Every structure is written in structure tokens, then in C-alpha cells.
């Protein structure tokens, strides 16, 4: 069996990162982490149009992050794996630390100009 080429691995990596790079898709992932939902429920919760939600869910489905199950006329979406949520939580932690550091720099600047 042939091993995947490094370029193929990098492409898959980039596609996963691309899926996580959109604010609406991040919100969708967090909502689906709470449990399965359909497009209408997600659109209402996020105050986003149903076509927009469907387009973003298609990207997440193509990247293997969500799955869909049809129940009559309704399609329910769910997370396939919790690890993207763990990755997003880790990135939020980094963001929080960066913002705290930046706030500390602003505070230091303010103190130096007041002196």
C-alpha cells in the first residue's frame, strides 16, 4: 500500500484549518457540540439565513467534521468528533492569553504617559 505524499497530508491539513477559519462555521461547530440540530434550528439560534447555514454545513461535511441524517423532510446534523471543539477551545485559550498580554501592554503605556 502506498504511503500518502507529504503534499497530500499538507493539503488535508490546510482543508481542516480552512473549515475552522470561518466565524460562522466555528459557531455551528459549537452549537452542534451541544447536540444534533437541523438547519432551521441552527439558522434561528445563530440568526443566520438557512442558505448560509446550509452552505457552511456543506463545507464542514466535506471536511469530515459533521454528518447528516435524513428524517423525512428534515436533515439533522451532528458532530462526528469532539476534537475540533477541543482544538477551538485551545485556540481560544491562546487568544485569551494574547489579549491579556496586549491589555497589559496598553495598561503599561497608559501608566507611563500619566507619569
C-alpha positions in Angstrom: 0.0 0.0 0.0 1.4 3.4 -1.0 2.0 6.0 1.7 0.3 9.4 1.3 2.6 12.0 -0.1 3.7 14.9 2.2 1.8 17.3 -0.1 -1.4 15.3 0.3 -1.1 15.5 4.1 -0.4 19.2 3.9 -3.5 19.7 1.7 -5.7 17.8 4.1 -4.3 19.8 7.0 -5.0 23.1 5.2 -8.5 22.0 4.4 -9.2 21.3 8.1 -7.8 24.7 9.0 -9.8 26.3 6.3 -13.0 24.8 7.7 -12.1 26.2 11.2 -11.2 29.7 9.8 -14.8 31.0 9.4 -16.6 32.5 12.3 -20.0 31.1 11.3 -18.6 27.6 10.9 -17.0 27.9 14.4 -20.4 28.9 15.8 -22.0 26.0 14.0 -19.5 23.5 15.5 -20.1 24.8 19.0 -23.9 24.6 18.5 -23.6 21.0 17.2 -21.4 20.1 20.2 -24.5 20.7 22.3 -26.3 18.1 20.3 -27.8 17.3 16.8 -29.8 20.0 15.1 -31.4 20.8 11.8 -30.7 23.7 9.5 -33.7 25.7 10.7 -32.8 25.3 14.3 -29.2 26.4 13.6 -30.3 29.3 11.5 -32.7 30.6 14.2 -30.1 30.1 17.0 -27.3 31.9 15.1 -29.6 34.5 13.5 -28.2 33.5 10.1 -30.1 32.6 6.9 -30.9 29.0 6.2 -29.0 29.0 2.8 -25.9 30.4 4.6 -26.1 27.7 7.3 -26.5 25.0 4.6 -23.5 26.3 2.7 -21.3 26.2 5.8 -22.6 22.8 6.8 -21.7 21.5 3.4 -18.1 22.6 4.0 -18.0 21.0 7.4 -19.5 17.8 6.0 -16.9 17.7 3.2 -14.1 18.1 5.7 -15.5 15.2 7.8 -16.4 17.3 10.8 -20.2 16.8 10.7 -22.6 14.1 9.5 -26.2 14.3 8.4 -29.1 12.0 8.8 -32.4 12.5 7.0 -35.7 12.1 9.0 -38.4 12.6 6.4 -38.2 16.1 5.1 -35.7 17.1 7.8 -32.0 16.6 7.8 -30.3 16.5 11.2 -26.6 17.4 11.6 -24.2 16.3 14.3 -20.6 16.5 15.1 -18.6 13.4 14.1 -15.8 14.0 16.5 -15.3 16.3 19.6 -11.6 17.0 18.8 -12.3 20.1 16.6 -14.1 21.6 19.6 -11.1 20.8 21.8 -8.8 22.4 19.2 -11.1 25.5 19.1 -11.0 25.7 22.9 -7.2 25.5 22.9 -7.1 28.3 20.3 -9.4 30.4 22.4 -7.1 29.9 25.3 -4.2 31.2 23.2 -6.4 34.1 22.1 -7.3 34.9 25.7 -3.6 34.9 26.7 -2.7 37.1 23.8 -5.4 39.6 24.6 -4.4 39.7 28.2 -0.8 40.4 27.2 -1.9 43.1 24.9 -4.1 44.7 27.6 -1.1 44.6 29.9 0.9 46.5 27.3 -1.8 49.1 26.9 -2.0 49.5 30.7 1.8 49.9 30.9 1.6 52.5 28.1 -1.2 54.4 29.9 0.8 54.4 33.2 3.9 55.7 31.5 2.0 58.6 29.8 0.3 59.6 33.1 3.6 59.9 34.9 
